[in-house]
Amino acid sequence: MNCTTVREGVECPFMTAKGCSYNEGACHEVVEQCEGCERRTEFSSSWYCTATPEPAMKWKKGNCNLATHITAATAAAQAKINPLKASKRASKKK
């Protein structure tokens, strides 16, 4: 159903025939950490997230998994190499 509260005309999974079924009956505004995210959209002179109704909950335990402005730092884990096995493999290649 389309939202009739905050994000009018946008498809919303929380809308029912009785109104918004989300906690407190409406979406919450974005938080400071959402600054620069592509999912921020302005509705009725306030900024809201198009992916989640309560952005503060996504940032509660760290970075938001839906944020487009944050790149996940992948640590390349160096596998521990057994020197004995490495020398045997090297001798086979010769």
JOZI-V182025 format. One record per helix or strand of 2 or more residues. SS is the DSSP state (alpha for helix, beta for strand). FROM is the first residue (numbers start at 1). LEN is the number of residues. If there is no record, write none. Layout:
BEGIN
SS:FROM:LEN + SS:FROM:LEN
END
This chain:
BEGIN
beta:15:2 + beta:19:2 + alpha:23:3 + alpha:32:3 + beta:40:4 + beta:46:4 + alpha:55:4 + alpha:83:11
END
